Amino acid sequence: MLLQSQLKEIHLLPALPDNWPSGCISGLKSRGNFEVAIAWKNHQLKQAEIKSNLGNKCVLRTSVPVRVKGTVSTQVQDGNYYINMFDTQKGSTYLVEVDL
């Protein structure tokens, strides 16, 4: 519902329930040993933090365009989704914000 991690991607809010219009959660774990916190409002991603515990490359899927602070990322559109790819450093946290 809040995070899906497969095919080497982290998909934020893939199936947010209608009765959770706004909220936040932290401490989610994804494949690649990333720790994720997510905040959303009006059923849309507001921001996320991704902590890299191993220094792996991060591939992030969202339904809205985002920018990743703290690194250089590449964003491409894939149908109705946006894919962001960026290198990470072990122990570093990256802020993901909606790109308005």
trRosetta pair geometry for C-beta under 8 A, 3 or more apart (Angstrom, degrees):
i j d omega theta_ij theta_ji phi_ij phi_ji
1 14 7.3 -146 -154 65 14 78
1 15 4.9 -83 -119 83 51 90
1 16 6.4 98 176 -98 81 34
1 17 6.3 -9 -153 -28 128 88
2 12 7.8 -26 166 -159 58 57
2 13 6.2 -19 -147 -92 46 54
2 16 7.0 70 -95 -94 57 76
2 25 5.8 -2 -170 44 159 150
2 28 6.7 -139 108 -88 119 151
2 38 6.2 176 179 52 104 146
3 10 6.7 -24 -162 -168 101 87
3 11 6.9 144 -161 76 48 60
3 12 6.3 -17 -106 -112 75 48
3 13 7.7 -4 -71 -43 50 36
3 14 7.5 91 -141 2 12 99
3 28 4.9 115 14 166 154 151
3 30 6.2 -106 160 -79 129 108
3 36 5.9 130 -108 83 152 148
3 38 7.0 -176 -63 -23 104 142
4 10 7.8 151 79 -161 49 41
4 11 4.2 -10 60 57 96 114
4 14 4.5 2 -3 -3 123 150
4 15 7.9 71 -42 2 121 97
5 9 7.2 -165 -142 89 48 49
5 10 5.5 -7 -103 -107 86 65
5 11 7.3 -159 -71 21 39 75
5 30 3.7 172 -93 -153 144 90
5 31 4.4 163 153 7 119 89
5 32 7.6 -137 -165 15 123 93
6 9 6.7 -12 73 51 47 84
6 11 7.9 -19 33 1 79 115
6 31 7.2 94 -86 5 31 142
8 31 7.1 -100 -105 105 40 127
8 32 7.0 88 -144 -57 67 121
8 59 5.7 56 130 34 84 134
9 59 4.7 -72 -106 106 68 108
9 60 7.2 147 -163 -101 78 13
9 61 5.0 38 171 -18 127 114
9 83 7.4 -67 -127 -130 125 102
10 30 4.8 20 -107 -172 107 168
10 31 7.8 -163 -76 49 80 76
10 32 7.6 -91 -50 38 106 130
10 34 6.3 -60 -72 69 146 149
10 36 6.6 170 -169 -76 139 146
10 50 7.2 134 82 -117 166 132
10 58 6.8 -26 12 -165 124 92
10 59 6.9 147 15 83 73 57
10 60 5.2 -24 66 -110 97 65
10 61 6.9 -178 85 23 43 76
11 14 4.6 45 128 -65 121 115
11 61 4.2 -22 -104 71 75 116
11 62 7.8 170 -152 -72 55 38
12 36 7.6 -154 -99 -177 96 139
12 38 5.8 164 -152 -113 108 132
12 45 5.8 61 123 -100 128 135
12 48 5.8 -99 -116 -60 148 155
12 60 6.9 14 -16 -170 108 95
12 61 7.1 -178 16 83 69 59
12 62 5.3 -3 50 -99 111 83
12 96 7.7 -170 -42 105 161 154
13 16 4.7 -5 -163 -46 97 114
13 38 6.7 169 -48 179 93 148
13 40 6.1 100 -87 -78 145 147
13 45 5.7 -156 12 -68 141 93
13 62 7.7 45 43 -137 99 73
13 63 7.0 -79 87 6 107 115
14 61 8.0 37 -83 100 99 116
16 20 6.0 -121 -179 78 88 110
16 40 6.7 -103 -119 114 153 170
16 43 6.0 160 100 -147 138 75
17 20 4.8 76 68 10 92 105
18 21 7.7 8 175 -67 45 76
18 43 7.6 -9 -126 -98 50 127
20 23 5.5 -42 -176 -2 100 137
21 41 7.6 24 143 -165 78 39
21 42 6.1 -1 177 -111 99 28
21 43 5.5 -54 -140 -47 64 78
22 40 6.3 -156 -135 102 46 68
22 41 4.6 22 -117 -120 103 57
22 42 6.7 20 -71 -29 94 41
23 39 7.5 -148 108 -143 39 55
23 40 6.2 6 54 55 65 89
24 37 7.2 18 -180 176 97 91
24 38 6.6 -172 -146 96 59 51
24 39 4.1 -11 -102 -103 103 78
24 40 7.3 168 -81 18 55 61
25 28 6.4 61 123 -37 111 111
25 37 6.8 -163 99 -147 49 59
25 38 5.6 5 53 53 85 88
26 36 7.9 -154 -143 111 49 43
26 37 3.7 -2 -112 -111 83 104
26 38 7.9 -179 -79 20 49 52
26 49 7.8 7 -122 54 100 113
27 35 6.9 -34 -134 -164 31 101
27 37 7.3 52 -11 -85 44 82
28 35 7.1 137 74 -164 49 52
28 36 4.4 -40 75 67 104 95
28 37 7.2 160 22 -78 92 35
28 38 7.2 5 14 -3 140 104
29 33 7.5 -25 -163 -135 99 41
29 34 7.3 145 -157 79 51 50
29 35 6.1 -27 -99 -103 65 62
29 36 7.4 171 -86 16 15 87
30 33 8.0 -101 78 -21 60 5
30 34 4.6 -14 56 61 104 100
30 35 8.0 -168 16 -78 80 18
30 36 5.8 49 -16 -16 114 126
31 34 7.8 11 75 21 33 94
32 54 6.9 -137 169 45 62 125
32 56 4.5 -132 -166 78 102 152
32 57 8.0 -93 -146 68 139 51
32 58 7.0 147 129 -102 155 65
33 52 7.6 70 101 -166 82 53
33 53 4.2 -96 147 66 105 112
33 54 4.5 84 68 -16 131 114
33 56 7.0 117 49 2 88 126
34 50 5.4 -14 -174 -168 122 96
34 51 6.6 149 -163 73 64 50
34 52 5.9 -29 -108 -100 82 53
34 53 6.8 -167 -94 8 28 88
34 56 7.5 -99 -53 57 95 112
34 58 6.5 89 -87 -110 146 110
34 88 8.0 125 -101 9 105 175
35 50 7.4 146 74 -159 49 45
35 51 4.2 -12 57 57 101 109
35 53 6.4 82 -17 -40 99 110
36 48 6.3 -13 -166 -175 93 114
36 49 7.2 160 -152 82 45 56
36 50 5.5 -6 -103 -106 78 72
36 51 7.7 -150 -66 23 37 73
37 48 6.4 163 85 -158 55 61
37 49 4.5 10 50 47 105 99
38 45 7.1 -73 -162 -130 102 89
38 47 7.9 178 -151 96 46 44
38 48 4.7 -12 -104 -106 67 97
39 45 7.9 91 82 -164 52 57
39 46 4.5 -57 109 64 93 116
39 47 5.3 11 51 54 107 77
39 48 7.2 -168 21 -77 66 50
40 43 6.9 1 159 -154 121 13
40 44 6.1 176 -160 85 92 30
40 45 5.4 -55 -103 -103 92 33
40 46 5.4 174 -112 -4 27 90
41 44 6.4 -29 71 60 58 80
41 46 4.9 61 5 -64 98 124
44 63 7.7 -119 -134 82 75 113
44 64 6.2 55 -165 -32 105 145
44 98 7.3 45 146 -96 110 149
45 48 6.7 -37 -162 -32 114 105
45 62 5.8 -60 11 -153 162 117
45 63 7.1 149 -4 46 113 87
45 64 5.7 -156 47 36 108 119
45 66 7.2 -46 110 -77 139 123
45 96 7.9 -40 165 121 130 112
45 98 6.0 153 100 -73 89 104
46 98 6.5 -69 -148 -14 27 120
47 95 6.7 -15 -173 -173 116 87
47 96 6.1 154 -164 85 62 63
47 97 5.0 -12 -110 -103 98 63
47 98 7.0 -99 -72 -10 62 78
48 95 7.8 154 83 -160 47 44
48 96 4.2 -5 59 56 91 118
49 93 5.5 3 -178 -178 105 111
49 94 7.1 155 -157 75 56 43
49 95 5.8 -23 -102 -101 76 59
49 96 7.2 -163 -77 17 26 82
50 58 6.2 99 139 -142 150 157
50 60 7.3 -111 -50 -86 158 129
50 88 7.7 -98 119 -101 110 142
50 93 6.9 159 81 -155 39 61
50 94 4.9 -18 61 58 93 96
50 96 6.4 53 -8 -22 106 116
51 91 7.6 -24 -173 -164 95 25
51 92 7.3 -175 -145 99 61 33
51 93 4.5 -27 -93 -97 79 84
51 94 7.8 175 -81 15 33 67
52 55 5.7 97 144 -80 126 30
52 56 6.5 -163 -152 38 110 66
52 58 6.8 -109 -85 -52 112 118
52 88 3.6 151 -60 146 161 141
52 89 6.5 129 73 69 136 34
52 90 6.2 -107 118 -108 100 31
52 91 7.1 -33 82 18 77 21
52 92 5.6 8 41 59 107 76
52 93 7.7 -168 12 -84 69 36
52 94 7.4 46 -21 -8 101 107
53 90 6.9 12 162 -149 24 75
53 91 7.3 59 -124 -71 40 45
54 90 5.8 -47 173 -107 15 95
55 88 5.7 -159 -145 100 40 81
55 89 5.5 -10 -118 -157 95 27
55 90 3.6 -46 -45 -48 104 79
55 91 7.9 -5 -62 8 89 65
56 88 6.3 13 66 49 43 114
57 85 6.7 5 173 -170 108 90
57 86 7.3 174 -159 92 70 30
57 87 5.5 -44 -107 -103 75 58
57 88 7.0 162 -111 10 22 85
58 84 7.8 -2 113 108 95 90
58 85 7.2 169 89 -148 55 44
58 86 5.5 -12 59 63 98 78
58 87 7.8 150 17 -118 78 9
58 88 5.3 66 -19 -32 110 122
58 94 7.3 -156 37 38 162 151
59 83 6.5 -10 -172 -169 90 99
59 84 7.4 163 -155 83 42 50
59 85 5.2 -6 -105 -102 75 82
60 66 7.4 -65 117 63 132 138
60 68 7.4 137 28 -74 150 129
60 83 7.1 148 77 -158 50 48
60 84 4.4 -14 60 60 104 99
60 85 7.6 -171 21 -73 72 36
60 86 7.8 -5 3 18 112 97
60 96 6.8 -149 178 -109 164 147
61 78 7.7 -58 -128 52 101 130
61 81 5.3 -2 -167 177 95 135
61 82 7.3 151 -153 76 48 47
61 83 5.7 -17 -97 -100 71 72
62 65 7.5 144 88 -97 120 11
62 66 5.3 61 38 -13 162 123
62 81 6.7 146 74 -160 32 82
62 82 5.2 -23 65 60 85 98
62 84 7.3 18 7 -2 109 109
62 96 7.8 176 -59 167 145 134
63 80 6.7 -7 -140 141 81 93
63 81 6.1 -58 -98 -110 48 69
63 82 7.5 99 -169 14 4 88
64 82 6.8 -45 104 13 20 130
64 98 5.5 -5 117 -134 135 100
64 99 7.6 176 142 41 90 73
65 75 6.5 82 -147 165 88 151
65 77 8.0 -45 -84 -83 97 95
65 82 5.0 146 -97 -86 54 165
65 98 7.4 87 83 -165 58 62
65 99 4.4 -67 119 60 97 115
66 75 7.3 178 61 -106 63 139
66 82 6.7 159 13 97 80 139
66 84 6.2 -69 71 -39 102 145
66 96 5.1 16 168 -177 141 93
66 97 6.3 152 -158 78 86 33
66 98 5.8 -61 -104 -106 76 34
66 99 5.4 162 -131 -12 15 95
67 73 7.3 160 -159 51 51 127
67 75 7.9 -77 -96 -36 52 143
67 96 7.6 167 81 -151 38 52
67 97 5.7 -18 58 63 85 88
67 99 4.7 105 -26 -80 91 108
68 71 5.8 -27 121 59 114 94
68 73 4.2 80 38 -23 124 147
68 84 5.8 139 -29 168 124 145
68 86 5.5 -126 88 -17 158 158
68 94 5.4 6 -173 169 102 121
68 95 7.3 150 -158 79 51 48
68 96 5.4 -20 -102 -99 74 73
69 94 6.7 165 71 -166 57 68
69 95 4.3 -6 48 62 113 101
69 96 7.8 -153 15 -72 76 27
69 97 6.8 40 -20 1 109 110
70 92 6.7 173 159 167 134 119
70 93 7.3 113 6 96 179 50
70 94 4.7 -145 64 -118 127 72
70 95 6.4 110 -9 20 115 79
71 86 4.6 107 115 177 133 132
71 87 6.5 -161 -164 66 133 64
71 88 6.9 -67 -73 -94 159 55
71 94 5.9 -34 7 -115 116 126
72 86 6.6 170 86 -130 43 101
72 87 7.9 17 59 32 81 92
73 84 4.8 9 171 -172 132 102
73 85 6.5 154 -159 72 78 38
73 86 3.8 -53 -99 -65 85 118
74 84 7.0 153 76 -152 43 53
74 85 5.0 -16 57 56 95 94
74 86 7.2 164 15 -70 65 68
75 82 5.7 1 -169 180 106 107
75 83 6.9 158 -150 81 55 47
75 84 4.9 -19 -94 -95 83 77
75 85 8.0 177 -78 17 38 66
76 82 7.3 163 82 -156 34 61
76 83 5.2 -15 60 59 84 98
77 81 7.3 152 -160 87 58 43
77 82 5.7 -38 -103 -101 61 69
77 83 7.7 162 -106 16 12 79
78 81 5.0 -23 70 73 90 94
78 82 7.2 152 21 -105 79 17
78 83 5.2 46 -8 -19 124 114
84 96 7.7 165 58 -126 161 115
86 94 7.1 148 93 -141 143 164
88 92 6.0 -164 -173 65 84 111
88 94 6.7 -99 -112 -28 104 130
89 92 4.2 64 67 -7 93 131
